[in-house]
């Protein structure tokens, strides 16, 4: 059994910063990959950032402003968001590919955290 808990969302003014966290707990052998998605009202869910053992990838809309990272010892991933814009307003979700104790790899989603950028 694996659980993902997200935190760090909130209301911020344009130009501000937030850091989202996604912590996995349970029968975890390793975390293979972590993605951050977002979904604005009326829009489809879109991939924002991704981190694997080989590196990171970002959507063009957030390059240079967002940074994805992870702390393997804490089974936690982070999304540092700087220079936030109103168009970044969305519910943000982490999606983590976890190798469990039995060896299989499963995809798990966090519960989502609201980020609102507004003056």
For each residue, the residues with C-beta under 8 A, 3 or more apart:
1: 26 27
2: 24 25 26 27 28 98 100 106 108
3: 24 25 26 108
4: 22 23 24 94 96 108 109 110 111
5: 22 23 25 110 111
6: 9 20 21 22 92 93 94 110 111 112 113
7: 20 21 23 113
8: 18 19 20 21 113
9: 6 18 20 92 113 114 115
10: 18 114 115 116
11: 116 118
12: 16 17 18 84 115 116 117
13: 16 117 118 119
14: 84 85 86 117 118 119
15: 83 84
16: 12 13 84 117
17: 12 80 81 82 83 84
18: 8 9 10 12 81 84 115
19: 8 78 79 80 81
20: 6 7 8 9 36 78 79 81 92 94 113 115
21: 6 7 8 76 77 78
22: 4 5 6 34 36 76 77 78 79 94 96 110
23: 4 5 7 74 75 76
24: 2 3 4 28 31 75 76 96 98 108
25: 2 3 5 28 75
26: 1 2 3 100
27: 1 2 100 101 102
28: 2 24 25 31 75 98 99 100 101
29: 98 99 100 101 103
30: 72 98 99
31: 24 28 34 70 72 75 77 96 97 98 99
32: 52 53 97 98 99 105
33: 50 51 52 96 97
34: 22 31 50 51 68 70 77 94 95 96 97
35: 47 48 49 50 51 94 95 96
36: 20 22 47 48 49 50 68 77 79 92 93 94 95
37: 45 46 47 48 92 93 94 95
38: 45 46 48 88 90 91 92 93 115
39: 43 44 45 46 90 91 93
40: 43 87 89 90 91
41: 90
42:
43: 39 40 46 90
44: 39
45: 37 38 39 93
46: 37 38 39 43 59
47: 35 36 37 50 59
48: 35 36 37 38 58 59 62 66 79 92
49: 35 36 56 57 58 59 62 66 67 68 79
50: 33 34 35 36 47 56 57 58 68
51: 33 34 35 55 56 68 69 70 77
52: 32 33 55 56
53: 32
54:
55: 51 52
56: 49 50 51 52 68
57: 49 50
58: 48 49 50 62 63 66 68
59: 46 47 48 49 62 63
60: 63
61: 87
62: 48 49 58 59 65 66 81 88
63: 58 59 60 66
64:
65: 62 81 82 83 84
66: 48 49 58 62 63 79 80 81 82
67: 49 79 80 82
68: 34 36 49 50 51 56 58 77 78 79 80
69: 51 77 78 80
70: 31 34 51 76 77 78
71: 74 75 76 77 78
72: 30 31 75
73:
74: 23 71
75: 23 24 25 28 31 71 72
76: 21 22 23 24 70 71
77: 21 22 31 34 36 51 68 69 70 71 94 96
78: 19 20 21 22 68 69 70 71
79: 19 20 22 36 48 49 66 67 68 92 94
80: 17 19 66 67 68 69
81: 17 18 19 20 62 65 66 84 88 115
82: 17 65 66 67
83: 15 17 65
84: 12 14 15 16 17 18 65 81 88 115 117
85: 14 88 117
86: 14 89 117 118
87: 40 61 117
88: 38 62 81 84 85 115 117
89: 40 86 115 116 117 118
90: 38 39 40 41 43 114 115
91: 38 39 40 112 113 114 115
92: 6 9 20 36 37 38 48 79 112 113 114 115
93: 6 36 37 38 39 45 109 110 112
94: 4 6 20 22 34 35 36 37 77 79 109 110
95: 34 35 36 37 107 108 109 110
96: 4 22 24 31 33 34 35 77 107 108 110
97: 31 32 33 34 105 106 107
98: 2 24 28 29 30 31 32 105 106 107 108
99: 28 29 30 31 32 103 104 105
100: 2 26 27 28 29 103 104 105 106
101: 27 28 29
102: 27
103: 29 99 100
104: 99 100
105: 32 97 98 99 100
106: 2 97 98 100
107: 95 96 97 98
108: 2 3 4 24 95 96 98
109: 4 93 94 95
110: 4 5 6 22 93 94 95 96 113
111: 4 5 6
112: 6 91 92 93
113: 6 7 8 9 20 91 92 110
114: 9 10 90 91 92
115: 9 10 12 18 20 38 81 84 88 89 90 91 92
116: 10 11 12 89
117: 12 13 14 16 84 85 86 87 88 89
118: 11 13 14 86 89
119: 13 14
